[in-house]
Amino acid sequence: MAKKKALILGISGQDGSYLAELLLQKGYEVYGTTRGSASVFGANLKHLKGKIKLIHTTYDVKSLVKILSRVRPHEVFNFAGQTYVSKSWSLLHETVQSSPVLVNNILEAILQVDKKIRFFQASSCEIFSQHSGLITEESPIAPGNPYGCGKAYTTHLVSCFRQQYGMYAVTGIFFNHDSPRRHEDFVTRKIVKRAVAIKLGREQELVLGNTSIARDWSYAPDIVKAAAKMMRMKTPQDLVLASGRTHSVQEMVDTVFALLELNPEAHVRIDRALFRPSEAPAIYASSKKAKALLRWQPKTSFHDMLKRMVAYEIRLQTGAEVDFRDERPFAL
């Protein structure tokens, strides 16, 4: 039997790289798109060089049709696009181009090449950001920023294409999820990176915004496993993917500093200029539907996720050999 083929848009990011590893383990032939040179394998992908194939694209319909016709994937996963909520106000054009426009282009290209290709779109809890409390698939969509608006549009668009054309097109509504591969502009990596630098005597202060906000955090590889499982459902549908547990940013700070045997009160400063005016105080989700349909359960705790991130960051900043898959205990 011929290998299944998967095309991952945004393969160089946290989620795309973990998915590539997972699909390779399952025997897939994996292709990924990049805006840069197809010969350049960044930090998240360097260990996969020779195992996956990278393709340069500009993400317009014509280019995507060409790629789909060449690769003939069975499954397409989209993790591409502008990923920063706070920057979506200043990067409005890029946010729109990389979310609503890009997803429209992908769906159009699939229709032109082969509508039997299965499609997964990564959405975000930011589509519910004007709510506070428990979120399910039935919760009203109410974004509070351009990033959330873009993801809300694509969530509706995927559903429309599924109904109109009978496509297997699904959206996974991702709640917060992190790992050592998370970019340092995100609050989790920012906290870990600066805390380790403080421990090493290279920094003295960590400046944060509102640390009282609470979110539903999971470990990225756990969420990616659910995304892969969504491609094999009997009936295509959109699902919320989350841990079902909330943790505040302050709890994250306290956990990371405790792992490093540091006192956060001596090093953390709150800057009200970093507060977001439309941010919900607490958002958490029920993944009851996903757990039942996918037989899926997040395995890694909030504490263990942070412990792995700290361990990786110590190795990175001390010049030790680093490997994202390395889960050995850390030491300074």
GIRAGI-V706094 format. One record per pair of residues at least 6 apart in sequence whose ideal C-beta (glycine too) atoms are under 8 Angstrom apart, sorted by the first residue. I is the first residue (numbers start at 0). GAP is how many residues later the second one is. D is the distance in Angstrom with one decimal. If there is no record, write none. Layout:
I_GAP_D / I_GAP_D
//
This chain:
2_24_6.0 / 2_25_6.4 / 2_26_4.6 / 3_22_8.0 / 3_23_7.2 / 3_24_5.0 / 3_25_7.1 / 3_70_4.9 / 3_71_7.1 / 4_23_6.7 / 4_24_4.7 / 4_25_7.8 / 4_26_6.9 / 4_66_6.1 / 4_67_6.5 / 4_68_4.4 / 4_69_5.5 / 4_70_7.6 / 5_17_5.1 / 5_22_4.9 / 5_23_7.4 / 5_24_5.4 / 5_25_7.1 / 5_67_5.8 / 5_68_6.9 / 5_69_4.7 / 5_70_7.5 / 5_71_6.6 / 6_24_4.8 / 6_25_7.3 / 6_26_7.2 / 6_60_7.1 / 6_61_7.3 / 6_64_5.6 / 6_66_4.1 / 6_68_7.3 / 6_69_4.8 / 6_70_7.3 / 7_8_4.9 / 7_11_5.9 / 7_12_6.0 / 7_15_7.9 / 7_22_6.7 / 7_23_7.2 / 7_24_4.7 / 7_25_7.4 / 7_68_7.9 / 7_69_4.8 / 7_71_6.7 / 8_7_7.6 / 8_23_7.5 / 8_24_4.9 / 8_50_7.6 / 8_67_7.1 / 8_68_6.9 / 8_69_4.6 / 8_70_6.4 / 8_71_4.2 / 8_93_7.9 / 8_97_7.1 / 9_6_4.6 / 9_22_8.0 / 9_23_7.4 / 9_68_6.7 / 9_69_3.5 / 9_70_3.4 / 9_71_6.8 / 10_6_6.4 / 10_8_7.7 / 10_9_5.6 / 10_19_7.9 / 10_21_2.8 / 10_22_6.7 / 10_23_7.3 / 10_34_6.9 / 10_41_7.2 / 10_43_7.3 / 10_68_7.4 / 11_20_7.2 / 11_22_6.2 / 11_30_5.2 / 11_32_5.6 / 11_33_5.7 / 12_31_6.9 / 12_66_5.7 / 12_67_8.0 / 12_70_7.2 / 12_168_7.8 / 12_170_7.9 / 13_30_6.9 / 13_164_7.7 / 13_165_5.9 / 13_167_4.2 / 13_168_5.4 / 13_169_7.4 / 13_206_5.4 / 14_64_4.7 / 14_107_6.6 / 14_159_7.9 / 14_162_7.8 / 14_205_6.1 / 14_208_7.3 / 14_209_5.6 / 14_212_7.6 / 15_16_6.6 / 15_28_7.8 / 15_61_7.4 / 15_63_4.4 / 15_64_8.0 / 16_27_3.9 / 16_28_5.7 / 16_31_7.4 / 16_164_6.2 / 17_161_7.2 / 17_163_7.2 / 17_202_5.7 / 17_203_4.9 / 17_206_4.5 / 18_58_6.1 / 18_60_7.4 / 18_205_4.8 / 18_208_6.6 / 18_209_6.6 / 19_10_5.1 / 19_12_6.5 / 19_25_7.3 / 19_28_6.0 / 19_32_5.6 / 20_27_7.0 / 21_199_7.6 / 21_202_6.1 / 21_203_6.5 / 21_206_5.8 / 22_7_5.3 / 22_205_6.8 / 23_6_5.7 / 23_24_7.4 / 23_27_5.8 / 23_28_7.2 / 25_202_7.7 / 29_21_7.4 / 29_22_4.5 / 29_23_7.3 / 30_21_6.9 / 30_22_4.9 / 30_23_7.6 / 30_24_6.1 / 30_40_5.2 / 30_42_6.8 / 31_13_7.7 / 31_20_5.8 / 31_21_7.4 / 31_22_5.4 / 31_23_7.2 / 32_21_7.4 / 32_22_5.4 / 32_23_7.6 / 32_24_4.8 / 32_26_7.5 / 32_34_7.0 / 32_47_7.0 / 33_6_7.3 / 33_20_5.2 / 33_21_7.2 / 33_22_5.9 / 33_23_7.5 / 34_21_7.3 / 34_22_7.2 / 34_23_7.4 / 34_24_7.7 / 35_20_7.2 / 36_19_6.7 / 37_16_4.3 / 37_17_5.7 / 37_18_4.6 / 38_15_7.5 / 39_14_7.9 / 40_7_7.1 / 40_8_4.7 / 40_13_7.2 / 42_138_7.9 / 43_137_5.2 / 43_280_7.3 / 44_7_7.2 / 44_9_7.9 / 46_276_7.2 / 46_277_7.6 / 46_278_7.7 / 54_12_5.7 / 54_16_7.6 / 56_6_4.8 / 56_7_6.8 / 56_10_6.0 / 58_21_7.1 / 58_43_5.4 / 58_46_6.2 / 59_45_6.2 / 60_44_4.7 / 60_47_5.2 / 60_48_5.5 / 60_51_7.7 / 63_41_5.8 / 63_42_6.1 / 63_45_3.7 / 64_44_4.7 / 64_47_5.3 / 64_48_5.9 / 66_42_8.0 / 67_8_7.6 / 67_41_5.6 / 67_42_6.7 / 67_45_4.2 / 67_46_7.4 / 67_49_7.0 / 68_44_5.5 / 71_42_7.5 / 72_44_6.2 / 73_43_6.8 / 73_44_6.6 / 74_42_7.1 / 74_43_4.7 / 74_44_7.7 / 74_45_7.1 / 74_156_5.3 / 75_30_6.7 / 75_34_6.7 / 75_41_5.9 / 75_42_7.1 / 75_43_5.1 / 75_44_7.1 / 76_42_8.0 / 76_43_4.6 / 76_45_7.6 / 76_150_6.9 / 77_24_7.4 / 77_25_6.5 / 77_28_5.9 / 77_41_7.4 / 77_42_6.8 / 77_43_5.2 / 77_44_6.3 / 78_43_5.1 / 79_18_6.6 / 79_22_6.3 / 80_14_7.8 / 80_17_3.6 / 80_18_5.2 / 80_21_6.1 / 80_69_7.8 / 81_6_6.6 / 81_9_5.7 / 81_12_4.9 / 81_13_4.7 / 81_16_4.6 / 81_17_7.1 / 81_65_7.2 / 82_64_7.9 / 82_100_7.7 / 83_7_7.3 / 83_63_7.2 / 83_101_6.2 / 84_41_5.9 / 84_60_5.7 / 84_62_4.7 / 84_63_7.3 / 85_190_6.8 / 86_98_7.9 / 87_7_4.5 / 87_57_5.6 / 87_58_4.0 / 87_59_3.7 / 87_62_7.5 / 88_56_6.8 / 88_57_6.1 / 91_54_5.5 / 94_51_5.0 / 94_52_5.8 / 94_55_5.4 / 95_50_7.4 / 95_54_6.2 / 97_52_7.8 / 98_48_7.6 / 98_51_3.2 / 98_52_6.2 / 98_54_6.9 / 98_55_5.7 / 99_50_5.4 / 99_53_4.4 / 99_54_6.0 / 99_57_7.2 / 102_18_6.0 / 102_50_8.0 / 102_51_4.3 / 102_54_5.9 / 102_55_7.0 / 103_53_6.5 / 105_13_6.9 / 106_12_6.9 / 106_50_7.0 / 106_51_7.3 / 106_54_4.9 / 106_60_7.6 / 106_62_6.9 / 109_7_5.0 / 109_9_6.0 / 109_57_7.0 / 110_50_7.9 / 110_54_6.4 / 110_56_7.6 / 114_50_5.8 / 114_51_7.4 / 114_52_5.4 / 115_52_7.7 / 117_50_4.3 / 117_51_7.6 / 117_113_5.3 / 117_118_7.9 / 118_39_7.3 / 118_48_6.7 / 118_49_6.9 / 118_50_4.3 / 118_51_7.3 / 119_50_5.8 / 119_51_7.7 / 119_52_6.5 / 119_107_5.9 / 119_110_6.2 / 119_111_5.9 / 120_33_5.7 / 120_34_7.5 / 120_37_5.0 / 120_48_7.2 / 120_49_7.2 / 120_50_4.6 / 120_51_7.4 / 121_49_7.7 / 121_50_5.9 / 121_52_5.8 / 121_105_7.1 / 122_28_4.8 / 122_31_6.4 / 122_32_4.8 / 122_48_4.8 / 122_49_6.6 / 122_50_4.6 / 122_51_6.6 / 122_115_7.7 / 123_23_7.2 / 123_24_6.7 / 123_27_4.6 / 123_49_6.9 / 123_50_5.7 / 124_10_6.7 / 124_48_6.6 / 124_49_6.9 / 124_50_4.4 / 124_51_6.9 / 124_90_7.6 / 124_91_7.1 / 124_117_7.4 / 124_158_5.8 / 124_160_6.9 / 125_17_5.9 / 125_18_7.6 / 125_19_6.5 / 125_21_5.6 / 125_22_3.5 / 125_25_5.9 / 126_14_5.0 / 126_15_7.7 / 126_16_5.2 / 126_21_5.3 / 126_24_5.1 / 126_25_4.4 / 126_28_6.1 / 126_46_6.9 / 127_7_5.0 / 127_11_5.7 / 127_12_7.9 / 127_13_6.6 / 127_14_6.4 / 127_15_7.6 / 127_20_7.9 / 127_155_6.5 / 128_13_7.4 / 128_14_5.7 / 128_15_4.2 / 128_16_6.5 / 128_19_5.1 / 128_149_7.1 / 128_150_7.1 / 128_151_5.7 / 128_154_7.2 / 129_12_4.1 / 129_13_6.9 / 129_14_4.5 / 129_148_6.8 / 129_150_6.6 / 130_8_6.3 / 130_9_7.5 / 130_11_6.1 / 130_149_6.1 / 130_152_6.7 / 131_148_4.3 / 131_149_5.5 / 131_150_5.4 / 131_151_6.5 / 132_149_6.6 / 132_150_7.4 / 132_151_7.4 / 133_150_6.2 / 133_151_7.1 / 133_152_6.1 / 134_40_7.9 / 134_105_6.5 / 134_107_8.0 / 134_148_6.1 / 134_149_7.0 / 134_150_4.6 / 134_151_7.3 / 135_104_6.2 / 135_149_7.1 / 135_150_5.0 / 135_152_7.7 / 135_153_7.5 / 136_36_7.5 / 136_101_6.4 / 136_102_6.6 / 136_103_5.5 / 136_152_6.0 / 140_11_5.0 / 140_14_7.0 / 140_15_7.8 / 142_6_4.8 / 142_8_7.1 / 142_9_4.9 / 143_134_4.0 / 143_135_7.3 / 143_136_7.6 / 144_131_7.8 / 144_133_6.7 / 153_17_7.2 / 154_16_5.0 / 154_18_7.1 / 154_83_6.7 / 157_11_4.9 / 157_12_7.0 / 157_13_4.9 / 157_80_7.3 / 158_10_8.0 / 158_12_7.3 / 158_79_6.6 / 160_6_5.4 / 160_8_5.3 / 161_6_7.6 / 161_7_4.6 / 161_8_7.5 / 161_74_5.9 / 166_69_7.8 / 167_63_7.8 / 167_68_4.7 / 168_67_6.4 / 169_60_5.2 / 169_61_7.4 / 169_63_7.3 / 169_66_4.9 / 169_67_6.4 / 169_68_6.0 / 169_69_7.5 / 170_67_4.2 / 170_68_7.9 / 171_51_7.8 / 171_54_6.7 / 171_55_4.9 / 171_58_5.7 / 171_66_7.5 / 171_67_6.0 / 171_69_5.1 / 172_65_6.5 / 172_66_6.8 / 172_67_4.7 / 172_68_6.4 / 172_112_8.0 / 173_49_5.9 / 173_67_5.5 / 173_68_7.8 / 174_40_7.1 / 174_41_4.3 / 174_42_7.6 / 174_43_6.7 / 174_65_7.2 / 174_66_6.8 / 174_67_3.6 / 174_68_7.4 / 174_108_7.4 / 174_109_7.6 / 174_110_5.1 / 175_39_4.6 / 175_40_6.1 / 175_41_4.7 / 175_42_7.1 / 176_40_6.8 / 176_41_4.4 / 176_42_6.6 / 176_43_4.7 / 176_45_7.5 / 176_46_4.4 / 177_8_6.9 / 177_10_4.3 / 177_11_7.1 / 177_39_6.6 / 177_41_7.3 / 177_42_6.1 / 177_127_6.3 / 177_131_6.9 / 178_40_6.2 / 178_41_4.0 / 178_42_6.7 / 178_126_7.1 / 178_129_7.2 / 178_130_6.9 / 178_145_7.6 / 179_128_6.2 / 179_129_5.2 / 179_132_3.7 / 179_133_7.3 / 179_144_5.3 / 180_39_6.9 / 180_143_5.7 / 181_6_5.9 / 181_7_4.6 / 181_38_7.3 / 181_127_7.6 / 182_6_6.4 / 183_6_6.1 / 183_9_5.4 / 186_21_7.4 / 186_62_6.3 / 186_65_7.7 / 187_29_7.7 / 187_64_6.6 / 187_118_7.7 / 187_121_6.9 / 188_120_7.1 / 189_16_7.9 / 189_18_8.0 / 190_15_6.7 / 190_17_7.4 / 190_58_7.8 / 190_61_5.9 / 190_62_5.9 / 190_65_5.5 / 191_64_5.7 / 191_114_7.1 / 191_117_4.8 / 191_118_5.7 / 191_121_5.1 / 192_120_5.8 / 192_124_7.8 / 193_9_5.8 / 193_11_8.0 / 193_12_4.4 / 194_11_6.5 / 194_58_7.9 / 194_61_4.9 / 194_62_5.8 / 194_65_5.7 / 194_67_6.6 / 194_72_7.8 / 194_115_7.5 / 195_64_6.8 / 195_114_6.7 / 195_117_4.5 / 195_118_5.6 / 195_121_5.4 / 196_6_3.9 / 196_120_6.5 / 197_6_6.5 / 197_7_7.7 / 197_8_6.8 / 197_62_7.8 / 197_64_6.3 / 197_69_5.4 / 198_61_4.6 / 198_62_7.9 / 198_63_6.0 / 198_133_6.5 / 199_117_6.1 / 199_118_7.2 / 199_132_7.5 / 201_115_7.6 / 203_63_6.6 / 204_62_5.8 / 204_63_7.6 / 204_64_5.7 / 205_47_7.6 / 205_58_7.9 / 205_61_5.6 / 205_62_5.0 / 205_63_7.2 / 206_61_7.9 / 206_62_5.1 / 206_63_7.8 / 206_64_5.2 / 206_67_7.4 / 207_41_6.8 / 207_45_7.2 / 207_60_6.4 / 207_61_7.6 / 207_62_6.1 / 207_63_7.2 / 207_66_6.7 / 208_61_7.3 / 208_62_6.5 / 208_63_7.6 / 208_64_7.9 / 208_65_3.1 / 208_66_5.0 / 208_67_7.1 / 209_39_7.2 / 209_60_7.8 / 209_64_7.5 / 209_65_4.8 / 209_66_7.3 / 209_69_6.8 / 210_37_6.7 / 210_38_4.3 / 210_39_4.1 / 210_42_6.2 / 210_57_7.8 / 210_59_6.6 / 211_36_6.0 / 211_37_7.3 / 211_38_6.3 / 211_69_6.9 / 212_35_6.5 / 212_36_5.8 / 212_66_6.0 / 212_67_7.6 / 212_68_5.9 / 212_69_7.0 / 213_32_4.3 / 213_33_6.3 / 213_34_4.4 / 213_35_7.8 / 213_37_8.0 / 213_67_6.9 / 213_68_4.1 / 213_69_7.5 / 213_70_7.3 / 214_31_6.5 / 214_32_7.0 / 214_34_7.9 / 214_67_7.6 / 214_68_5.9 / 214_69_7.4 / 215_26_4.5 / 215_27_5.6 / 215_28_6.8 / 215_29_6.5 / 215_30_5.7 / 215_31_8.0 / 215_67_6.5 / 215_68_4.2 / 215_69_5.2 / 216_26_6.6 / 216_28_7.9 / 216_30_5.5 / 216_35_7.9 / 216_85_5.4 / 216_88_7.0 / 217_23_7.6 / 217_24_6.2 / 217_25_4.5 / 217_80_5.0 / 217_82_7.5 / 217_87_7.7 / 218_79_6.8 / 218_80_7.6 / 218_81_3.6 / 218_85_7.4 / 218_86_4.4 / 218_89_7.8 / 220_79_7.5 / 221_76_4.3 / 221_77_5.7 / 221_78_5.6 / 222_18_5.4 / 222_75_7.5 / 224_71_6.6 / 225_13_7.6 / 225_15_4.8 / 225_64_6.0 / 225_68_5.9 / 225_70_4.8 / 226_14_7.2 / 228_65_4.2 / 228_66_7.8 / 228_67_5.7 / 229_9_6.3 / 229_64_6.7 / 232_60_6.1 / 232_61_7.4 / 236_56_8.0 / 238_48_7.5 / 238_50_5.9 / 238_51_4.4 / 238_54_7.1 / 238_55_7.6 / 239_45_4.9 / 239_46_6.9 / 239_47_5.6 / 239_49_7.1 / 239_50_6.4 / 240_46_6.0 / 240_49_5.7 / 241_42_7.1 / 241_43_3.6 / 241_44_7.8 / 241_45_5.1 / 241_56_8.0 / 242_42_7.9 / 242_44_7.5 / 242_55_4.9 / 242_59_7.6 / 243_40_6.6 / 243_41_6.3 / 243_42_6.0 / 243_43_5.8 / 244_39_6.8 / 244_57_7.1 / 245_36_5.8 / 245_37_7.7 / 245_38_4.3 / 246_55_5.1 / 250_51_7.9 / 251_50_7.9 / 251_54_6.7 / 252_11_5.2 / 252_15_6.1 / 253_10_6.1 / 254_47_7.5 / 254_48_6.1 / 254_51_5.2 / 255_50_5.7 / 255_54_6.1 / 256_6_6.9 / 256_7_4.3 / 256_10_7.6 / 256_11_8.0 / 258_47_6.9 / 258_48_6.1 / 258_51_5.1 / 259_50_6.7 / 259_72_7.9 / 286_9_7.9 / 286_11_7.9 / 289_6_6.0 / 290_6_6.0 / 299_8_7.9 / 306_23_7.9 / 307_19_6.0 / 309_20_6.2 / 310_15_7.6 / 310_16_7.2 / 310_17_7.0 / 310_18_6.9 / 310_19_3.7 / 311_10_6.4 / 311_12_6.8 / 311_14_7.2 / 313_6_7.7 / 313_16_4.7 / 313_17_7.8 / 313_18_6.3 / 314_6_7.1 / 314_7_4.6 / 314_11_7.3 / 314_15_7.2 / 315_6_5.2 / 317_14_7.6
//
